[in-house]
Amino acid sequence: MCTVVIDVAPSPGAGARLLAVRDEDPDRPWDDLGEWWPDAHPGVIGIRDRRAGGAWLAADPAAGRLAVLLNRADVLDLSQDGARSRGSLALESVAGRSPDGPLPMHGFNLLEVTPEGSRVLSWDGVQLRETAVPAGVHMIAHDDLDDPGTARIEAWLPRFAASAGDAPADHASAWDERWVAVLAESASLSPDDDRAIVRDNRVHGYPTMSLLFCTAEVASGSLQVSSRVLTDPGHWG
Protein backbone atom coordinates (compact mmCIF):
# COMPACT_ATOMS: atom_id res chain seq x y z
CA MET A 1 0.00 0.00 0.00
CA CYS A 2 2.71 2.43 -1.07
CA THR A 3 2.05 6.12 -1.69
CA VAL A 4 3.47 8.57 -4.23
CA VAL A 5 3.06 12.34 -4.41
CA ILE A 6 4.07 13.93 -7.72
CA ASP A 7 4.25 17.51 -8.96
CA VAL A 8 4.33 17.73 -12.76
CA ALA A 9 5.71 21.00 -14.13
CA PRO A 10 3.31 23.14 -16.20
CA SER A 11 5.78 23.59 -19.06
CA PRO A 12 6.18 20.63 -21.46
CA GLY A 13 9.60 19.06 -21.07
CA ALA A 14 10.20 20.59 -17.63
CA GLY A 15 9.80 17.28 -15.78
CA ALA A 16 8.44 16.45 -12.34
CA ARG A 17 9.25 16.09 -8.65
CA LEU A 18 8.02 13.29 -6.45
CA LEU A 19 7.99 11.80 -2.99
CA ALA A 20 7.45 8.04 -2.78
CA VAL A 21 6.83 6.01 0.39
CA ARG A 22 7.52 2.29 0.25
CA ASP A 23 5.40 -0.20 2.20
CA GLU A 24 6.67 -3.77 2.36
CA ASP A 25 6.95 -6.71 4.72
CA PRO A 26 9.90 -5.74 6.96
CA ASP A 27 11.00 -9.39 7.01
CA ARG A 28 11.40 -9.46 3.23
CA PRO A 29 15.07 -8.67 2.43
CA TRP A 30 15.85 -5.59 0.35
CA ASP A 31 18.64 -3.15 -0.45
CA ASP A 32 18.62 0.62 -0.26
CA LEU A 33 19.24 2.87 -3.27
CA GLY A 34 22.19 1.66 -5.35
CA GLU A 35 23.43 0.25 -8.66
CA TRP A 36 22.34 -3.35 -8.10
CA TRP A 37 22.01 -4.49 -11.75
CA PRO A 38 25.37 -3.61 -13.40
CA ASP A 39 25.16 -6.37 -16.02
CA ALA A 40 21.50 -6.29 -17.06
CA HIS A 41 20.88 -2.57 -16.38
CA PRO A 42 24.17 -0.66 -16.26
CA GLY A 43 23.90 2.80 -14.74
CA VAL A 44 20.45 2.15 -13.27
CA ILE A 45 19.96 2.87 -9.58
CA GLY A 46 17.07 1.71 -7.44
CA ILE A 47 15.62 0.06 -4.35
CA ARG A 48 16.17 -3.68 -4.82
CA ASP A 49 14.01 -6.55 -3.65
CA ARG A 50 16.55 -9.28 -2.95
CA ARG A 51 14.10 -12.17 -3.13
CA ALA A 52 12.88 -11.53 -6.69
CA GLY A 53 15.83 -9.39 -7.82
CA GLY A 54 13.61 -6.59 -9.08
CA ALA A 55 13.02 -2.99 -8.06
CA TRP A 56 10.36 -0.99 -6.28
CA LEU A 57 11.82 2.25 -7.65
CA ALA A 58 14.32 2.44 -10.49
CA ALA A 59 15.98 5.37 -12.25
CA ASP A 60 18.30 5.72 -15.22
CA PRO A 61 19.92 9.17 -14.88
CA ALA A 62 21.53 8.97 -18.32
CA ALA A 63 18.20 8.25 -20.03
CA GLY A 64 16.23 10.62 -17.80
CA ARG A 65 13.69 7.96 -16.81
CA LEU A 66 12.28 6.99 -13.41
CA ALA A 67 9.62 4.43 -12.48
CA VAL A 68 7.87 3.46 -9.23
CA LEU A 69 5.79 0.33 -8.69
CA LEU A 70 2.68 0.28 -6.50
CA ASN A 71 0.53 -2.80 -5.93
CA ARG A 72 -3.23 -2.64 -6.52
CA ALA A 73 -6.15 -5.05 -6.26
CA ASP A 74 -6.95 -7.34 -9.18
CA VAL A 75 -9.49 -9.95 -10.25
CA LEU A 76 -7.01 -12.62 -11.32
CA ASP A 77 -7.02 -16.06 -9.72
CA LEU A 78 -3.25 -16.44 -9.73
CA SER A 79 -1.34 -18.56 -7.27
CA GLN A 80 1.85 -17.15 -5.80
CA ASP A 81 3.79 -19.73 -7.81
CA GLY A 82 1.88 -19.01 -11.02
CA ALA A 83 2.24 -15.23 -10.95
CA ARG A 84 5.20 -13.51 -12.55
CA SER A 85 7.00 -11.05 -10.28
CA ARG A 86 6.09 -7.41 -10.74
CA GLY A 87 9.63 -6.45 -9.72
CA SER A 88 10.83 -6.40 -13.32
CA LEU A 89 8.40 -3.65 -14.33
CA ALA A 90 10.28 -0.61 -13.04
CA LEU A 91 13.59 -1.87 -14.41
CA GLU A 92 12.12 -2.58 -17.83
CA SER A 93 10.36 0.78 -17.82
CA VAL A 94 13.53 2.81 -17.32
CA ALA A 95 15.09 0.76 -20.13
CA GLY A 96 12.32 2.06 -22.39
CA ARG A 97 10.20 -1.10 -22.34
CA SER A 98 6.80 -0.45 -20.81
CA PRO A 99 4.45 -3.38 -20.05
CA ASP A 100 1.89 -4.49 -22.59
CA GLY A 101 -1.15 -6.54 -21.49
CA PRO A 102 -2.40 -9.10 -20.85
CA LEU A 103 0.05 -9.91 -18.06
CA PRO A 104 0.45 -12.99 -15.82
CA MET A 105 0.88 -10.68 -12.83
CA HIS A 106 -1.15 -9.42 -9.92
CA GLY A 107 -2.44 -5.86 -10.11
CA PHE A 108 -0.19 -2.82 -10.14
CA ASN A 109 0.14 0.88 -10.78
CA LEU A 110 3.39 1.70 -12.57
CA LEU A 111 4.27 5.39 -12.45
CA GLU A 112 6.60 6.38 -15.30
CA VAL A 113 8.33 9.77 -15.14
CA THR A 114 10.39 11.49 -17.85
CA PRO A 115 11.15 15.18 -18.50
CA GLU A 116 8.59 15.08 -21.33
CA GLY A 117 5.72 13.77 -19.21
CA SER A 118 4.45 11.34 -16.60
CA ARG A 119 1.86 8.59 -16.75
CA VAL A 120 0.41 5.71 -14.74
CA LEU A 121 -0.02 2.26 -16.26
CA SER A 122 -2.65 0.34 -14.26
CA TRP A 123 -3.26 -3.40 -14.49
CA ASP A 124 -6.29 -4.92 -12.74
CA GLY A 125 -6.05 -8.41 -14.20
CA VAL A 126 -8.35 -7.61 -17.13
CA GLN A 127 -7.26 -4.34 -18.65
CA LEU A 128 -4.03 -2.35 -18.82
CA ARG A 129 -4.99 1.33 -18.69
CA GLU A 130 -2.89 4.43 -19.23
CA THR A 131 -3.55 7.64 -17.30
CA ALA A 132 -1.56 10.74 -18.17
CA VAL A 133 -0.53 12.74 -15.10
CA PRO A 134 -1.45 16.36 -15.83
CA ALA A 135 0.42 19.40 -14.58
CA GLY A 136 0.12 20.06 -10.87
CA VAL A 137 0.28 18.02 -7.68
CA HIS A 138 -1.25 14.55 -7.57
CA MET A 139 -1.23 11.43 -5.39
CA ILE A 140 -1.55 7.74 -6.12
CA ALA A 141 -1.66 4.64 -3.93
CA HIS A 142 -3.42 1.30 -4.48
CA ASP A 143 -6.21 2.66 -6.70
CA ASP A 144 -6.56 5.38 -9.33
CA LEU A 145 -4.71 8.68 -9.57
CA ASP A 146 -6.14 11.22 -7.08
CA ASP A 147 -8.73 8.64 -6.01
CA PRO A 148 -11.06 10.45 -3.54
CA GLY A 149 -12.01 7.09 -2.03
CA THR A 150 -8.44 6.58 -0.77
CA ALA A 151 -8.46 8.15 2.68
CA ARG A 152 -4.84 9.29 2.70
CA ILE A 153 -5.26 11.04 -0.66
CA GLU A 154 -8.44 12.78 0.46
CA ALA A 155 -6.71 13.89 3.67
CA TRP A 156 -3.29 14.99 2.40
CA LEU A 157 -3.42 15.92 -1.28
CA PRO A 158 -4.55 19.50 -0.48
CA ARG A 159 -1.67 19.90 2.00
CA PHE A 160 0.95 18.69 -0.46
CA ALA A 161 -0.51 20.89 -3.20
CA ALA A 162 -0.44 23.94 -0.92
CA SER A 163 3.11 23.16 0.20
CA ALA A 164 4.30 22.93 -3.39
CA GLY A 165 3.41 26.59 -3.81
CA ASP A 166 4.42 27.82 -0.37
CA ALA A 167 7.97 28.98 -1.10
CA PRO A 168 9.10 31.79 -3.43
CA ALA A 169 10.82 30.83 -6.67
CA ASP A 170 14.29 31.61 -5.35
CA HIS A 171 13.78 28.93 -2.68
CA ALA A 172 12.36 26.34 -5.06
CA SER A 173 15.25 23.97 -4.29
CA ALA A 174 13.71 23.38 -0.84
CA TRP A 175 10.62 21.68 -2.30
CA ASP A 176 11.69 18.31 -0.88
CA GLU A 177 12.10 19.71 2.63
CA ARG A 178 8.60 21.19 2.48
CA TRP A 179 7.10 17.89 1.35
CA VAL A 180 9.03 15.93 3.97
CA ALA A 181 7.61 18.34 6.54
CA VAL A 182 4.09 17.49 5.35
CA LEU A 183 4.97 13.79 5.51
CA ALA A 184 6.15 14.30 9.11
CA GLU A 185 2.89 16.12 9.86
CA SER A 186 0.91 13.18 8.47
CA ALA A 187 2.83 10.86 10.80
CA SER A 188 1.06 12.42 13.77
CA LEU A 189 -1.73 10.00 12.85
CA SER A 190 -1.63 6.46 14.15
CA PRO A 191 0.13 4.26 11.55
CA ASP A 192 -2.97 2.05 11.35
CA ASP A 193 -5.24 5.02 10.55
CA ASP A 194 -6.71 4.85 7.03
CA ARG A 195 -5.49 8.42 6.46
CA ALA A 196 -1.88 7.66 7.42
CA ILE A 197 0.88 7.77 4.81
CA VAL A 198 3.55 6.32 7.11
CA ARG A 199 1.68 3.08 7.69
CA ASP A 200 1.36 -0.18 9.57
CA ASN A 201 -0.98 -2.20 7.36
CA ARG A 202 -1.20 -5.29 9.55
CA VAL A 203 -4.52 -4.18 11.04
CA HIS A 204 -5.87 -4.11 7.46
CA GLY A 205 -4.78 -7.70 6.80
CA TYR A 206 -1.45 -7.03 5.08
CA PRO A 207 2.01 -7.76 6.58
CA THR A 208 3.45 -4.52 5.21
CA MET A 209 4.78 -1.40 6.93
CA SER A 210 6.35 1.81 5.66
CA LEU A 211 10.10 1.20 5.41
CA LEU A 212 11.53 4.23 3.61
CA PHE A 213 10.77 7.19 1.41
CA CYS A 214 12.48 8.62 -1.65
CA THR A 215 12.48 12.11 -3.13
CA ALA A 216 13.34 12.58 -6.78
CA GLU A 217 13.49 15.29 -9.41
CA VAL A 218 13.42 14.51 -13.12
CA ALA A 219 14.23 17.38 -15.46
CA SER A 220 15.78 17.84 -18.88
CA GLY A 221 19.43 16.81 -18.56
CA SER A 222 19.12 16.02 -14.85
CA LEU A 223 17.76 13.24 -12.65
CA GLN A 224 18.34 13.22 -8.89
CA VAL A 225 16.99 10.74 -6.38
CA SER A 226 17.68 10.14 -2.69
CA SER A 227 16.28 7.82 -0.04
CA ARG A 228 15.78 7.89 3.72
CA VAL A 229 15.17 4.69 5.65
CA LEU A 230 12.86 4.77 8.65
CA THR A 231 14.60 3.55 11.80
CA ASP A 232 11.41 1.89 13.06
CA PRO A 233 9.21 0.44 10.27
CA GLY A 234 5.77 1.97 10.24
CA HIS A 235 6.80 4.91 12.44
CA TRP A 236 8.30 8.31 11.71
CA GLY A 237 10.70 8.05 14.63
N, C-alpha and C positions, 0 to 999 in steps of 0.2 A: 504494500500500500504506500508506495513512494509518492513524493510530491515534487513538482517542478513549478517554479515561477519564472516567467520569461517576459522580457521587455524588448519588443521588436521596434527597431528604429523607423521613423516615419519616411525617411528617404530611401528609395530603392538602392540596394548595394551597400547600405551602411551597417548591416549586421544586427546583432542582438546581444543582450546580456541575460544571464540566467542564474538562478539558485536552485540546486537540486538536492533533495534530501533522500537518502537511501534507507529503506526499511528491508531488513533481511533477518533470517534466523541467526542469532549471534553465535550459534554453535557450528554454522557452516563456514568453512575456512575461506578467507579472501585476502587479497593484497591491496594496499593503498595505491594511490596514483603512481604509475610508473610505466616504463617501456617493457611490457611483459611478453610481447610477441615479436621479437626481433627478426625471426625468419619469415613468418607468414605475413606480418604487418609491420615492416620496418618503419620506424619513426612515429608509430602510433603510441599514444599514452592512454592509460585508462585505469579503472578500478576493476581488478580481475577476480572472478570467481574461480577459485582453485579447483573445485570439484569438476566443473564442466569445462573449464579453460576459457570461458568467454568473458564478456565485459558487461557491467551495468552501464557505465559511461565510457565512451571512447572518443578520442579526438586525434585528428591528423593535422598538426599545425601547418605543415607544408601545403596541404591541399585546402586548408581553411574549412574543414568539415568537423562537426561534432554531433554525436548522437547519444541519447539517453533512453534506456528501456524501462518501461513501467508495466507491471502485470495488470490485467483486467479480466473480468469474468468472461466465460465463454459457454457455448452450448455443446461443445464436443465431448464425446464419451471416450476420452483417451486415457489409457493407463499411464502410470509414470514411466514404465518401460517402453511403451509404444510412442510416447511423445518425444519429438525432437527438441533439444534444448534451445531456448530462446536466446541464450548467451552469445550466439554467433551474430545476432541481428545488428547490434551496434557496431561491431567490427566490420561487418560487410558493408554497412551503410557508409562509414567514413572512407571505405575503399571505393565508393561510388556504385555499390551494388545494393539497391533497395529491395526489400522483399516483394514477391509477387505471388498472390494467392492462387489456388487454395494451399494451405500450409498445414503440415502435420504437427502443429504446435498448439499449446494452450494460448488463451487470449493475451493480447499485449497492446500497449500504446508505444509506438516508437517515435520519439521526437527527433527530427533531423534539422540541424541548424547550419546554415551557410551565410556568408555575407549577403548573398542575393535574396535570401528568403528562408523562412522556417515553415515546417509542416509537421503534422502528426499523421502517421499511418496506424490505423486501428484495425485489429483482427479480433473478431468475436467468435470464430469457428465456422462462420458461414460466409462472411463478406469482409474483404479488405477495403477499408475506406480511407480516403485522403482528406484531411482538413487543413487548409492553409491557415497559418497563424497570422492574423492581420497586425498592423502597427498598433503599438500600445502594450499594456501590461496584461498578462493572462496567466491562468493557473491550470494545471492538469494533474490528475491523480489516477484513480482506477476506472474512471468513466470518461465522458467526453470533455473536450476543452471548455473551461469556464462553466462546468456543469453546476447549476444552482442547487441540485439535489445532493451534492457532496458538501458535507457540513463545513469542512475546513476551508473550502473555496468560498462558500457563502460568507464565512466569518472573516477571512483574511485578505481576500482579493482587493477590497477597497483600501485596506491599509497599505498593502504593497504598492498599489497604484498611486496613492497619495505620496508615499515615501519616494517613489521614483521621480517625482517632480518637486520634492522639498528643497533641494539644494540649488544654488545658482550655478550657471554654466561653468564658471571658473572652478567650481568644486565638484565637477561631474565625476572625477576619478574616485570619489568616495561613495559611489553608488552601492558598492558591495557592503561597505560598513553600515549604510543605512538599512539595507535589506537584512543583514545579519541582526541588526538591532530589532527589527520587526519580528524576525524568527525567535529571538530571545524573549520578546514580549509574548509571543504565542505560547512559549514554553511555561508561562505562568499557569496554564491550564494543566489539569491532570493528564498524564500521557495516555490514559485510556478514554479520554473525552473524545467524542466524535469530531469535535472542532480542532483537536490538537494536530499540529504538524510534526512536532517531535513526539513520536508515538510508541506506545506499547500495545500491540495488536492482539495480545494473547486473550484478552477479555472478549474479543470479537471472533475468536476461534482460529486465529492464525498465530504461528510461532514466531512472528517477526517483530523486530523493534528497530527504531531509528538508530543507525550506527555511525553515520557521518553525513556531512553535507559538502557540496562543491559549489564554487562560484566560477563562472566562466564568461568571457567576452569574446565574441567572434566578430571581426571586422575585416574589411578589405586589407589584405597584407598582414594581418595580425590575428593570432588566436592565443588566448591566455586562459589557463584553468588552474585552480588550486583546490585543495581539499583540507578539511578539518575533521578529525575523528573525535567522536564523543567519548569521553573517558568512561562514562557509565551508560551502556546502551539504553535507549528509551528515555533518557533524562538529559537536560541541558547541562547540568553540573557546573 
